[in-house]
Amino acid sequence: MSWDCARTSCTAYWTTTSWVTSPLGSIYPAKPGGAVASVSRSSSSIDVLFVGTNGGIYDYAWRGQTAGWTMSLASQTGIASAGANLGLTARTPNNLDVFVRNSSGQTWTGWKYTGYPWGFGVIEQSTP
């Protein structure tokens, strides 16, 4: 299996008989070569998070065949460096937790519960 994802973001999935590739389109605020973190909370849910060029954390989410892909700014802008590494976990099918460290040494966390907006806060301040 091979496909060209150099010019656009894409995904691949197994249909029980073959691999199918599908372009996701241009993820405008993403830094080329920047890190992404992803997690699936159910068979019809995937979240792909990344730090955009404006330092905000974005959630590119799949909510099943009928809803498709949507993107939203999960955090305020400027909380991390563009393309920074993220840690992402789903403790239950109804929540997400993301972690990122900024260039000032602060560790930020974000939390999302189904039906509620994202919340963010600093959990560790930098030390001199």
Summary of the structure (lengths in Angstrom):
residues: 128
radius of gyration: 15.4
end to end distance: 49.4
largest distance: 56.1
contacts: 335
relative contact order: 0.15
helix: 3%
strand: 52%
